[in-house]
């Protein structure tokens, strides 16, 4: 279901909430990736939970437009310290990102 079709079913108040969510999506994803680092450090190695956390981290980095080669490197190594470095660079504003697709 497309956003436009769904928007017709929402009240004006609900539409504003959805709009604000998407306006702040980068900040939400920045925070989510930071939380994922902590969760990965605390998860039991080799568990299904760990696998799900890494998948979520990869998806979040893609939404944040982290350079694909960097995402691939992080996902191959599965080292929380490398993921933490990505978060640090995001917070410092030094992380290179993919250009916005139009």
N, C-alpha and C positions, 0 to 999 in steps of 0.2 A: 504494500500500500504506500503510495507516494505521500510526501509531506503535505502537499497541497490538498489532497483528498482528505487526509486526516485533519488538517487545519479547519476544514469546514465543520467538523464535528465538535470542535473545541469552542469554549466560550472565549470572549475577548481576553479575560483574565488568564485563562489557561494558555492561550496563544502567546501572551507576554512572557509567561513562565518558560515555555518552550524556547522562545526567541532568546531570552536571557541565558538559558542553558547553552545554546549553541554559540552565543556571543562570547561566552566564557569557557568554551570547551578546551582551549589550550591550557588555561590555568588549572582546570579540573584534571586534565591528563598529566600535567606536570606533577601535581600532588599525588595522583594515582601511581605514577611511576616511582616516585619516592617511597610510597607505602609498599609497593611491590618489592623494592630492594630489601626492606626490613623483613617482609614476609618470607622472602626467599632465604635470607640468612637464618631464619628461625625454623623453616620447614625441614622435615626429615629428608635427607638425601635419597634420591631414587624413588621417592613416593609419587603417587598419582597427583597429590596436591602440588608437589614441586613442579611436575610437568605442566599442570594447569597454570601455575603462576608464571612460568617462563613463556607459555603461549600468550598469556595476557600481557606480559611485558613486551613481547614482539609486536603485538597488535597496537599497543599504546605508542610504542616508538614510531610505528608506521603512521598513525594518526597525527603524531607530532612532526611528521615529515623529516625524521632523522634520515640522513643519507643511507640508501639501501645497503651499500657495502658495509657500513658501520653496524647496521641492524644485523646483517648476516654474520659479521664477526662476533658480536655479542651473543647471538643465538648459538653459534657453533661452540664457543668457549664455555658458555653457561657459567661464567664466573661472576658472582655477585659484586665483586670489587670493580669489574669492568662496567657493569651496569650502573654502579654507584658513580663512576666517573662520568657517564653519560648524564646522569641527573645533575651532577655538579656543574657540568658545562651548560646544561639547560638553564640552571639557576643563575649562572654567571653571564649568560647571553653569548657565550663563545662557541656554541655548538653549530656546526654547519648543517643547513637543512636543504631538503629538496625544494626546488621552485614550486610555487603554487600552480596546480593544474587548472586550466580554464575550460 
